[in-house]
Amino acid sequence: MKTKSVFTPGPDPDFPYLDEKVHFQFPDPKTCDDNIISIGGNLSPGMLLSAYEQGIFPWYGPDDPVIWQSPDPRCVIFPDGLHISSSMQKILKKQIFKITYDTCFSRVIRECAQTKRPNQGGTWITEDIIKAYTDLHNLGWVHSAEAWLNDELAGGCYGLLLGKAFCGESMFSVKANASKAAFISLAQTLFKHNIAFIDCQVPNQHLLSLGGEEISRSDFLEILKIYRVFRY
């Protein structure tokens, strides 16, 4: 990767493309004092998949180079920790929303990019991110859940499925409770199929209300090894 003085926004056009079978070794997060593990490179499939295997993901602004992060603490949801409020239980039982999977990934990720979020002046889901995760979706690694109301897309979420972990990336809602319905339905389906945990990355009140819990980065990295969150 390049020295900091020559970084340009977004992926480095001079960095080699890595296909999904290539492994890239990042600096060990255990040796880093900061959440930022590395800067530079690109968002090709091999680089992204390698990052997630090592507990790292890209998170940066539109004017930044690719910044690879591994937060401490980390937010995760385990099967026995998923929390469904009584009001959401009623909504799910009444099937107010029709839930589908992988039916319109492109719409979901673009809606996530357009959603305004508290304390954020813009979106981190740039065109480069959209293309990279769409490529991974087409390769079978990234998935979406959609909540429909009266045949209109009301909310959804997407993330990366790797080994026995689902790494949640973002969610959106244009109707109240739609994103929750999509996420909870997806979580129940994942846990039913023996997924060990959902990585929610950075803790916030919304995720904690759904059953997310904070664990240290070192514990998270150990969990990756225990559940063999690898491609092969």
C-alpha positions as CSV (number, residue, x, y, z in Angstrom):
1,M,0.0,0.0,0.0
2,K,1.1,3.6,-0.6
3,T,2.5,6.0,1.9
4,K,-0.1,8.4,3.4
5,S,1.2,11.4,1.4
6,V,0.1,10.0,-1.9
7,F,-3.4,8.7,-1.0
8,T,-6.2,9.7,-3.3
9,P,-10.0,9.3,-2.5
10,G,-11.5,5.8,-3.0
11,P,-9.8,2.6,-4.1
12,D,-6.2,2.8,-5.4
13,P,-6.3,2.3,-9.2
14,D,-2.8,1.0,-9.2
15,F,-3.4,-1.7,-6.6
16,P,-3.8,-5.2,-8.2
17,Y,-7.3,-6.7,-8.6
18,L,-7.6,-9.8,-6.3
19,D,-10.2,-12.4,-7.2
20,E,-12.3,-14.2,-4.6
21,K,-9.7,-17.1,-4.2
22,V,-6.8,-14.8,-3.3
23,H,-5.8,-14.2,0.3
24,F,-4.4,-10.8,1.4
25,Q,-2.7,-10.5,4.7
26,F,-3.6,-7.3,6.7
27,P,-1.8,-6.1,9.8
28,D,-2.9,-8.1,12.8
29,P,-5.6,-6.0,14.6
30,K,-4.3,-7.3,17.9
31,T,-1.1,-5.3,17.4
32,C,-3.0,-2.0,16.6
33,D,-3.9,0.5,19.3
34,D,-6.4,2.2,17.0
35,N,-9.6,1.1,15.2
36,I,-7.9,1.8,11.9
37,I,-5.8,-1.2,10.8
38,S,-4.6,-0.1,7.3
39,I,-5.2,2.5,4.6
40,G,-5.2,2.0,0.8
41,G,-5.7,-0.9,-1.6
42,N,-9.0,-1.6,-3.3
43,L,-12.3,-3.3,-2.9
44,S,-11.8,-6.3,-5.1
45,P,-13.4,-9.6,-3.9
46,G,-10.2,-11.2,-2.6
47,M,-9.3,-8.1,-0.6
48,L,-12.8,-7.7,0.9
49,L,-13.2,-11.4,1.8
50,S,-9.7,-11.4,3.3
51,A,-10.5,-8.4,5.4
52,Y,-13.7,-10.0,6.9
53,E,-11.8,-13.2,7.7
54,Q,-9.4,-11.1,9.7
55,G,-12.1,-9.1,11.6
56,I,-11.7,-6.0,9.4
57,F,-14.0,-4.1,7.1
58,P,-13.8,-0.9,4.9
59,W,-15.3,2.2,6.4
60,Y,-14.4,5.6,5.1
61,G,-15.9,8.8,3.7
62,P,-16.3,9.9,0.1
63,D,-13.2,12.1,0.2
64,D,-11.0,9.5,1.9
65,P,-8.9,6.6,0.6
66,V,-10.1,3.1,1.5
67,I,-9.7,2.9,5.3
68,W,-9.8,-0.6,6.9
69,Q,-11.2,-0.8,10.4
70,S,-11.6,-3.2,13.2
71,P,-13.5,-1.5,16.1
72,D,-12.9,-2.1,19.7
73,P,-15.4,-2.8,21.2
74,R,-17.3,-4.8,18.6
75,C,-21.1,-5.4,18.5
76,V,-22.4,-8.9,17.9
77,I,-25.8,-10.7,18.2
78,F,-25.7,-14.4,19.3
79,P,-28.7,-16.7,18.7
80,D,-29.9,-16.7,22.3
81,G,-29.5,-12.9,22.5
82,L,-31.7,-11.8,19.6
83,H,-34.4,-9.5,21.2
84,I,-37.8,-9.1,19.6
85,S,-40.0,-6.6,21.4
86,S,-43.6,-7.4,22.1
87,S,-44.7,-4.9,19.5
88,M,-42.5,-6.4,16.8
89,Q,-43.7,-9.9,17.7
90,K,-47.2,-8.7,16.9
91,I,-46.1,-7.1,13.6
92,L,-44.3,-10.3,12.6
93,K,-47.2,-12.6,13.7
94,K,-49.7,-10.5,11.7
95,Q,-47.3,-10.6,8.7
96,I,-47.8,-6.9,8.0
97,F,-44.7,-7.0,5.9
98,K,-43.9,-9.6,3.2
99,I,-40.2,-10.7,3.7
100,T,-38.1,-11.8,0.8
101,Y,-34.4,-12.5,0.3
102,D,-32.1,-11.5,-2.5
103,T,-34.9,-10.3,-4.8
104,C,-33.6,-6.7,-5.3
105,F,-30.2,-6.3,-3.8
106,S,-29.3,-3.3,-6.0
107,R,-32.4,-1.4,-4.7
108,V,-31.6,-2.3,-1.1
109,I,-28.0,-1.1,-1.1
110,R,-28.9,2.1,-2.9
111,E,-31.7,2.8,-0.5
112,C,-29.2,2.3,2.3
113,A,-26.9,4.8,0.7
114,Q,-29.6,7.4,0.5
115,T,-30.8,7.0,4.1
116,K,-30.0,10.0,6.3
117,R,-28.5,9.0,9.6
118,P,-28.0,11.0,12.8
119,N,-24.6,12.7,13.2
120,Q,-23.6,11.8,9.6
121,G,-23.2,14.5,7.0
122,G,-23.1,12.1,4.2
123,T,-23.0,8.4,3.3
124,W,-20.1,6.0,3.4
125,I,-21.9,3.8,0.9
126,T,-20.3,5.4,-2.2
127,E,-20.5,4.2,-5.8
128,D,-17.3,2.2,-5.2
129,I,-18.8,0.5,-2.2
130,I,-22.0,-0.2,-4.2
131,K,-20.1,-1.8,-7.0
132,A,-17.9,-3.9,-4.8
133,Y,-20.7,-5.4,-2.7
134,T,-22.8,-5.9,-5.8
135,D,-19.9,-7.9,-7.2
136,L,-19.8,-10.0,-4.0
137,H,-23.6,-10.4,-4.2
138,N,-23.3,-11.7,-7.7
139,L,-20.6,-14.1,-6.5
140,G,-22.9,-15.4,-3.8
141,W,-21.2,-13.8,-0.7
142,V,-23.5,-10.9,0.0
143,H,-27.2,-11.1,0.6
144,S,-30.2,-8.8,1.2
145,A,-33.5,-9.1,3.1
146,E,-36.5,-7.0,1.9
147,A,-39.7,-6.0,3.6
148,W,-42.6,-5.2,1.3
149,L,-45.8,-3.3,2.2
150,N,-48.6,-3.3,-0.4
151,D,-46.0,-4.5,-3.1
152,E,-43.8,-1.5,-2.3
153,L,-40.3,-1.9,-0.9
154,A,-40.6,-0.5,2.6
155,G,-37.3,-1.5,4.1
156,G,-34.4,-3.9,4.0
157,C,-30.8,-4.7,5.0
158,Y,-27.8,-6.4,3.6
159,G,-24.6,-8.1,4.7
160,L,-21.9,-10.7,4.0
161,L,-22.2,-14.4,4.8
162,L,-18.9,-16.0,5.5
163,G,-18.5,-19.3,7.2
164,K,-20.8,-19.4,10.3
165,A,-21.0,-15.6,10.6
166,F,-23.2,-13.0,9.0
167,C,-21.6,-9.5,8.8
168,G,-24.3,-6.9,8.7
169,E,-23.5,-3.8,6.7
170,S,-26.5,-1.5,6.6
171,M,-30.3,-1.2,6.7
172,F,-33.0,1.3,5.6
173,S,-36.6,1.9,6.3
174,V,-39.2,4.1,4.5
175,K,-42.0,2.7,6.6
176,A,-42.0,2.4,10.4
177,N,-40.6,-1.0,11.6
178,A,-39.8,-2.2,8.0
179,S,-36.1,-2.5,8.5
180,K,-36.6,-4.2,11.9
181,A,-38.9,-6.7,10.3
182,A,-36.4,-7.5,7.5
183,F,-33.5,-7.8,9.9
184,I,-35.2,-9.9,12.6
185,S,-36.6,-12.2,9.9
186,L,-33.2,-12.6,8.4
187,A,-31.6,-13.2,11.8
188,Q,-34.1,-15.9,12.7
189,T,-33.5,-17.6,9.3
190,L,-29.7,-17.4,9.8
191,F,-29.8,-18.8,13.3
192,K,-32.2,-21.5,12.2
193,H,-29.5,-22.6,9.7
194,N,-26.8,-22.7,12.4
195,I,-25.1,-19.4,11.8
196,A,-23.2,-18.8,15.0
197,F,-23.5,-15.0,15.3
198,I,-24.2,-11.7,13.5
199,D,-21.4,-9.2,13.4
200,C,-23.1,-5.7,13.8
201,Q,-19.7,-4.0,13.8
202,V,-20.1,-0.7,15.7
203,P,-22.5,-0.7,18.6
204,N,-25.4,1.8,18.7
205,Q,-28.7,2.0,20.6
206,H,-30.7,0.6,17.7
207,L,-28.5,-2.5,17.5
208,L,-28.4,-3.0,21.2
209,S,-32.2,-2.9,21.4
210,L,-32.2,-5.8,19.0
211,G,-30.0,-7.9,21.2
212,G,-26.6,-6.7,20.2
213,E,-23.9,-6.9,22.9
214,E,-20.5,-5.3,23.1
215,I,-17.4,-7.5,23.3
216,S,-13.7,-6.6,23.1
217,R,-11.9,-6.8,19.8
218,S,-9.6,-9.5,21.1
219,D,-12.7,-11.6,22.0
220,F,-14.2,-11.0,18.6
221,L,-11.0,-12.2,16.9
222,E,-11.0,-15.3,19.0
223,I,-14.6,-16.0,18.0
224,L,-13.7,-15.8,14.3
225,K,-11.2,-18.6,14.9
226,I,-13.6,-20.7,17.0
227,Y,-16.3,-20.6,14.4
228,R,-13.8,-20.8,11.5
229,V,-15.1,-17.7,9.7
230,F,-13.1,-18.5,6.5
231,R,-13.9,-19.2,2.9
232,Y,-12.5,-22.7,2.8
